[in-house]
Amino acid sequence: MLALIIAIIVSLEADFVQTKEVAMMAAPQVAEGHLSYHAPESIRWAYTKPSSLVWEMNGKNTNVNPQIQGLLRMIMASVKGENLQDSPDFGVQQEGNVYTLTPRKRDYKRLFRKIIITMEPKKETAKRVQLFEANGNTTLIEFRNVTTQ
């Protein structure tokens, strides 16, 4: 049901706050920005604070290195609902509106131990994404002002 609802999203706009906790740093790193998604394969991830940085991908055209491109594809798949079902890339467990993704492919296992996506129950869009990295660091991305068409 969720994948069917998300499949009809033509575009999505959201602000985000990203908090990264690194074991060797005393304080978390906080960044803010804006996410734009337009079906079928256009995504723009723009950091606005503390500094400006933009990652863009439109189909196979991208302005980022292959590792970041893989992360953008994963974000796009989540927006489209593709990562919220078992696949060759991720095993998925669901408890209510919380989805835990466990990497199956070696490339993803090198980056993440698990990813937890909490969906906004009434809107069926991501409210927060927690990335538990293979190196022990964690990243929390919280979405605000989400609009869809």
Disulfide bonds with the S-S distance in Angstrom:
none
